[in-house]
Amino acid sequence: MATQGIFTLYLGKLDPHTGQLLKGTEGLSDTGIYEADGHQDATAEGATQIQISNLGTAPTLQYANNKAKRTTNSRSYPTAEFTMLDLGFEVKQKILGKVQTASKGFVDGQEDAHVAAIAVTQTLDKQHYVYYAFANGTMTEGNKTLGTNTNSEVDSNDVMTLTTQSPVIDTQFDGEPYQVASDLIEGFSLDTLMAETFPGYTKAGQGTDGQ
């Protein structure tokens, strides 16, 4: 179905061995959940574009007797490219898997960070929400172009790509890397989706503080 806009984006960092949501200093906030929607260090924060690729994978035809007889069973592992208007500096480093040096800078860590995410959009009438939930993946940053200010300000927004993989917990999302959900479906609960996407999530004042 058609959707419009980006309503919000939830991010969480996972323990790579247990799949559980990391909280506190190891995670992205006290609750573990970071909602990219404006905080103390990033007041204009949010996603300007989320480009999701490979939601479905075309099967490969197999031939016999000059005919296409059957197809292979292909699985989809999407990528999601996030263009951010702004993002908290330390949160960005954490989801990229960077670690702090003695001089308080950040360098690539020995292990990739495992990240779960929920991107939220709306129906055309803005009466309902559609959720793209990713159970597990690694976030990478490609090129960064800086431009000089002239008589106009030249901004350089962050672009990062989440490459999905199978959930750490085998039963999560029935073993698939992503799922789509909506409050159009009777019985849907955002809290249930949050708990399934971010194992160990507990609701606490909406659970979306991003300090």
N, C-alpha and C positions, 0 to 999 in steps of 0.2 A: 504494500500500500504506500501511497505517497505520504511523506512527512515534510515538516518544515522547521528550519532553525536548529540550533543547539541549545538545549535547556540548561544542562550542566554536565559535569564530568567528575566521577569518583575514582580515586586511585588508592591502591593499597600495596604494601610490600610484603611478600610472603617468605616464610622460612623455606629454603629450597629442599629441606629434607622431610619436613612434616606437612608442608603446605599451609600451615597456620598463619594467620595474620600477625605480623609483627607490630608491637605497640611501644609507645614511649620513645626513648632515644634510638632504639633499633628500627623503629617504624617511622611513619610519616606524621604521626600526631599521637596524643595520649590515647585516643581510641583506636589508632591504627589507620583510620580512614581520613583521606584528604580530599575535600571537595574543592576543585579549582574554580572558585567563584568569588575571589576577593578576600584578602586577609591583610594583616598588619604590614607585611613586607611586599605585598603585591595587590594593591587595592583595585587595580583595573584588570584583575586576573580573569581568564576564561579562554575557551577554545574558539578560534575563528573558523577553523575547518578541521574536520575529521574524515579522512579519506580511507575507507575500509575496502581492501582488495581481497580477492580470492575467497569470498563467502561460499562459493560453490566451485567445484573442480569438474571439468568435463571428463567423462569416462573415456577410456581407450578401447576402441573397437578391436575385436579379435575375429579373424576371418577363417573360413573353411569352405571348400567347394565353391570358391569365387563369390562367397556371400559373407556379409557381416552377421556372425552367428550369436555373439554375446559381447558383453563389455566387462572390463575390470571394475572393481568396486573402489573408487577413489575417495579419499578423505580430504577434507578441506582444513587447512591451517592458515587462517587469514592473517594479513598484516593490517595494522591501523596506523596511519600517519597523522599525527597530531600537530597542527599549527596553533601555537599558543600566543595570545595577546600578551600574556605575562604569566609567570609561574614563580613561586617562592624559590629563591636561589638554592637553599640547602635541600629542599625537597627534590629539585631537579637533579642535583648531584646524587642523591640517594637512589632515585629510580633508574639512573644511568649506571649504578653499581660502582660509583667512585668512592674512594676512601680518603680520609684527611691525612695530610702530612704534618710534620712537626711545625712547619711555617703556617699551618692552618689553610693551606691550599688543598686542592682535590686532584687525585690522579686515578687512573683506571685500577680497579681492584683485581684481585686474583680470580674472583668468581663473579659471574654475572648476577645482577639483582633479578629476582623473580617478582614480577609485577602482575597484579590483577586490576581490571578496570571495568567501569560501567559508563558508557556514553549514552546520554539521554536526549532524545528528540521528541517532537510533538506531532500530533495529527494536524492536518491543515486547519481544522476549526479550533485548535488549541484546547480542546476539551479532554484530551487523553495523551498518554505518554507511551513512547516506544523505547525499549531499553536494549542496547547491544552490550552484552556482558562477556568479558574475556577472562577465563579462569586462570591462565598462567601464560607468561611470556617474558621476553627480555626487551628492554628499551635501549635503542641506540640513537645517537645524534650524528647526522651526516655533516654536511658543509655548514659553515657559518660565515655570512658575508656582512662585513661592517662597511658602512658608507658615511662619508663626511657630511656634516651639516653644511648647507649653503644658506640661502635666505629662508629655506624650509628645513624643518627637522627631519632627519632620516633615521627611522627606527629599524632595528634588526630583531625580528621575532624568532622565537625558538621553533624548530621543526624537529620532532622526534618520532621514531617509528617503533611500534610494538610488534614484534614477531611472535606469534602465538605458538604454543606447543601443548602437548597433552597435560591435563591437570596432574599435580603432584599426588593428589588423592584420587585413586582410581574411580571411585563412585561419584565424584563431583561431575556435574553436567553429563552423567552417563558415560564418562570417559572422553567426552568431546571437548575441544578447546574453547568453544563459545556457544552461546545460546541467545536467542532473541525472545523478548517478553514484552507484554503490554498490559496496562490496566483495562484494556478492552475485554480481556478474558475474565470471566466471573471467577472469583476466588483468588485472584492475583493479589500478592502482598509484596510491596517494595522491601519490607524488612526481611521477608523470607528470601527474596532474591539477593539482598545484601549478605545475608548469612551464608547462602550457598556459594556466592562469588568470593567472599572474603571469610573463609572458615575461621571461627573464633570471634567473629563480629558480635558485639553486643550493643544494642541501642542505648545511647546516652545523650539526651538532649539533641536528638536527630543524628548523633554520631558523626558529625561532619566538621568538627573543628579542625582548623588547619594551622595551628600555631607551631 
